[in-house]
Amino acid sequence: MRFGFALPQVGSAVGPEALVTVAKRAEDLGFDSLWVLDRILWPVNPRAPYPIGDGSLPLKYKSVLDPLEMLTFAAAHTRRVALGTSVLNLPWYTPVLLARQLTTLDILSAGRLKVGFGMGWSPDEYEAAGTMWQERGKRADELIQALKKIWTTDPVEFQGKYYRIPKSVIGPKPVQKPHPPIYMAAYTPSAMKRVAAEANGWFPVGIPLSGVGPMFEGIKGMAKEAGRDPSALELIVRANIEIHNNPIQKDRVDFSGTLEQIAEDVKTTQKLGAAEIVLDVQFSPGVERANDVVSRMEELWQVAKSG
């Protein structure tokens, strides 16, 4: 199982020094990948609760760096680790501009890009992005089709309901062929069907580990029905880490508690057949500065090695 780590992206302590320090240390330790998330605002009066925990939006989301700019900066200061999005909220973007950004990143990183796509959960963010919340699924389906055409054909021509591309040459193409691997977060039947039909793998977050296995088997069944090889689908699990000094005895959430408890969750993830686990300590108690992130990273790397 590969191990990924989330770059420091949220809160008041982020910046170029923190990003370089964490990225380089992760690569030196042996982590396989570095990841970023996608948030654009912190609504004062949110129309939908945060889908994790008690529904309160973390205060650190008041300040968030751009994901693709961060990965480009990280690419310039690393040589080996993969660089991934966990996840970009697909309907906020247009296919031609997004394809150009992602292709540029894949080229500048010498083919290290992994693309995680999701749908988001906030109607407020959709409004700010100028995208209809009610149409997000249909837009996502069409956008993925357009992206793949841009990445794999020339000249490119696309005529959809939401996006149109006149017959054009769009270059260059990504280093990775036929395109960078695509992973999708999905929870609803329609979104899981999208994973089965279009993605290289499933990227759940916030789903109890007890439910991940059955859901992934369902997605693989859908992939077989769609004429794809289900064994080719990868499972990547995002683990939002909360490290505590004392064991959590009651109503413990996965990847929270002592390092020993978290180590057991990592082992459970491996037993599920996950190809990769992405560890994010940004919301763990006491993590405010780059040094805090590095300390937690080093602790978790020992957990990873021991597994």
LUMNU-664935 format. One record per residue (C-alpha): residue in one letter; y, x, z. Coordinates in steps of 0.25 Angstrom, whole numbers, always signed. Layout:
 rest     y     x     z
    A     Y     X     Z
...
This chain:
 rest     y     x     z
    M    +0    +0    +0
    R   +14    +5    -4
    F   +25    +5    +6
    G   +40    +1    +3
    F   +52    +2   +11
    A   +65    -7   +11
    L   +78    +1    +9
    P   +89    -1   +19
    Q   +97   -12   +11
    V  +103   -22   +21
    G  +113   -21   +33
    S  +124   -12   +36
    A  +117    +1   +37
    V  +113    +2   +22
    G  +119   +12   +12
    P  +116   +24    +3
    E  +112   +34   +14
    A  +103   +23   +21
    L   +96   +20    +7
    V   +94   +35    +3
    T   +89   +38   +17
    V   +79   +27   +18
    A   +74   +28    +3
    K   +72   +43    +4
    R   +65   +42   +17
    A   +56   +31   +12
    E   +52   +39    +0
    D   +49   +52    +8
    L   +40   +44   +18
    G   +32   +39    +6
    F   +36   +24    +5
    D   +33   +19    -9
    S   +45   +10   -12
    L   +59    +6    -7
    W   +64    -9    -8
    V   +77   -17    -7
    L   +80   -32    -5
    D   +90   -41   -12
    R  +100   -49    -4
    I  +114   -52    -8
    L  +121   -60    +3
    W  +120   -65   +18
    P  +124   -80   +18
    V  +132   -84   +30
    N  +126   -98   +29
    P  +113   -96   +22
    R  +107  -108   +15
    A   +93  -103   +17
    P   +86   -96   +29
    Y   +81   -81   +27
    P   +66   -83   +24
    I   +62   -72   +34
    G   +62   -73   +49
    D   +71   -84   +56
    G   +79   -87   +43
    S   +91   -79   +47
    L   +96   -69   +37
    P   +96   -55   +42
    L  +110   -50   +44
    K  +107   -37   +37
    Y  +108   -45   +24
    K  +123   -46   +25
    S  +123   -32   +19
    V  +113   -29    +8
    L  +113   -18    -3
    D  +110   -21   -18
    P   +95   -19   -20
    L   +95   -13   -34
    E  +106    -4   -31
    M   +99    +1   -18
    L   +86    +4   -26
    T   +94   +12   -37
    F  +100   +20   -26
    A   +87   +22   -19
    A   +80   +26   -33
    A   +90   +38   -34
    H   +86   +43   -20
    T   +71   +42   -21
    R   +61   +47   -31
    R   +47   +40   -28
    V   +48   +26   -21
    A   +48   +13   -28
    L   +61    +5   -27
    G   +59   -10   -25
    T   +67   -23   -23
    S   +61   -32   -12
    V   +66   -41   -18
    L   +77   -44   -29
    N   +80   -59   -29
    L   +77   -61   -43
    P   +86   -74   -47
    W   +99   -67   -43
    Y   +98   -58   -55
    T   +98   -58   -70
    P   +87   -52   -78
    V   +95   -42   -87
    L  +103   -36   -76
    L   +92   -36   -66
    A   +83   -29   -76
    R   +93   -19   -79
    Q   +95   -16   -64
    L   +80   -15   -61
    T   +77    -7   -74
    T   +88    +3   -70
    L   +82    +5   -56
    D   +68    +7   -62
    I   +73   +17   -72
    L   +82   +25   -61
    S   +70   +25   -51
    A   +60   +30   -62
    G   +52   +17   -61
    R   +52   +15   -46
    L   +57    +0   -46
    K   +49   -12   -40
    V   +56   -25   -42
    G   +54   -36   -31
    F   +59   -50   -35
    G   +61   -62   -26
    M   +69   -75   -25
    G   +77   -74   -13
    W   +79   -85    -2
    S   +94   -87    -1
    P  +101   -98    -9
    D  +114   -91    -5
    E  +110   -78   -12
    Y  +107   -86   -25
    E  +120   -93   -25
    A  +127   -79   -23
    A  +119   -73   -34
    G  +122   -85   -44
    T  +108   -90   -45
    M  +102  -104   -43
    W   +93  -104   -31
    Q   +85  -116   -37
    E   +82  -108   -50
    R   +78   -95   -43
    G   +63   -96   -47
    K   +65   -99   -62
    R   +76   -89   -63
    A   +66   -78   -57
    D   +55   -82   -66
    E   +64   -80   -78
    L   +71   -68   -73
    I   +58   -60   -71
    Q   +54   -64   -86
    A   +67   -59   -91
    L   +66   -46   -82
    K   +52   -43   -88
    K   +57   -45  -102
    I   +69   -35  -100
    W   +60   -25   -94
    T   +49   -25  -104
    T   +55   -29  -118
    D   +65   -26  -128
    P   +72   -33  -134
    V   +73   -43  -122
    E   +75   -57  -125
    F   +75   -68  -114
    Q   +78   -83  -114
    G   +76   -90  -101
    K   +83  -102   -94
    Y   +91   -92   -84
    Y   +91   -79   -92
    R   +93   -75  -106
    I   +93   -62  -113
    P   +97   -60  -127
    K   +88   -52  -136
    S   +92   -38  -131
    V   +87   -24  -128
    I   +87   -21  -113
    G   +84    -7  -109
    P   +80    +2  -103
    K   +67    -4   -97
    P   +61    -1   -83
    V   +53   +12   -81
    Q   +41    +4   -75
    K   +33    -4   -86
    P   +33   -15   -89
    H   +43   -16   -78
    P   +45   -13   -63
    P   +35   -20   -54
    I   +40   -34   -50
    Y   +37   -40   -36
    M   +41   -53   -31
    A   +42   -60   -18
    A   +37   -74   -18
    Y   +33   -85    -9
    T   +33   -98   -16
    P   +22  -102   -26
    S   +32  -101   -38
    A   +36   -87   -34
    M   +22   -82   -31
    K   +19   -87   -45
    R   +30   -79   -51
    V   +24   -66   -44
    A   +11   -69   -50
    A   +16   -71   -64
    E   +27   -60   -64
    A   +27   -50   -53
    N   +19   -37   -50
    G   +18   -41   -36
    W   +22   -50   -24
    F   +32   -45   -14
    P   +32   -55    -1
    V   +41   -53   +10
    G   +41   -62   +23
    I   +28   -68   +20
    P   +18   -66   +32
    L    +7   -56   +28
    S    -3   -67   +31
    G    +2   -75   +19
    V    +4   -63   +10
    G   -10   -61    +6
    P   -13   -76    +2
    M    +0   -77    -5
    F    -3   -64   -13
    E   -16   -69   -17
    G   -10   -82   -22
    I    +0   -74   -31
    K   -12   -66   -36
    G   -19   -79   -40
    M    -6   -84   -47
    A    -6   -70   -55
    K   -20   -72   -59
    E   -17   -86   -64
    A    -5   -80   -72
    G   -14   -70   -79
    R   -10   -58   -71
    D   -19   -48   -63
    P   -17   -52   -49
    S   -22   -39   -44
    A   -10   -32   -50
    L    +0   -40   -41
    E    +5   -31   -29
    L    +9   -36   -16
    I   +21   -30    -9
    V   +25   -35    +5
    R   +39   -33   +10
    A   +38   -31   +25
    N   +51   -33   +33
    I   +49   -24   +45
    E   +53   -27   +59
    I   +49   -16   +69
    H   +49   -19   +84
    N   +46   -10   +95
    N   +37   -20  +102
    P   +25   -28   +95
    I   +28   -43   +91
    Q   +18   -51   +97
    K   +21   -65   +93
    D   +25   -71   +79
    R   +26   -57   +73
    V   +31   -57   +59
    D   +24   -47   +49
    F   +30   -33   +49
    S   +37   -35   +62
    G   +34   -29   +76
    T   +30   -15   +80
    L   +26    -4   +69
    E   +11    -7   +73
    Q   +13   -21   +70
    I   +20   -18   +57
    A    +9    -8   +53
    E    -1   -20   +54
    D    +7   -28   +45
    V    +7   -17   +35
    K    -8   -16   +36
    T    -9   -31   +34
    T    +0   -29   +21
    Q    -9   -19   +16
    K   -21   -27   +18
    L   -15   -38   +10
    G   -15   -29    -2
    A    -1   -26    -3
    A    +3   -15   -12
    E   +16   -12    -5
    I   +24   -16    +8
    V   +39   -15    +9
    L   +44   -12   +23
    D   +58   -16   +26
    V   +64   -12   +40
    Q   +79   -16   +37
    F   +78   -29   +46
    S   +69   -22   +57
    P   +76   -21   +71
    G   +85    -9   +73
    V   +86    -5   +58
    E  +100    -3   +55
    R  +102   +11   +49
    A   +95   +19   +39
    N   +89   +28   +50
    D   +83   +15   +56
    V   +77   +12   +42
    V   +71   +25   +41
    S   +65   +25   +55
    R   +58   +12   +52
    M   +53   +17   +39
    E   +47   +29   +45
    E   +40   +21   +55
    L   +35   +11   +45
    W   +30   +23   +36
    Q   +21   +27   +47
    V   +16   +13   +48
    A   +13   +13   +33
    K    +6   +26   +34
    S    -3   +22   +45
    G    -7   +10   +37
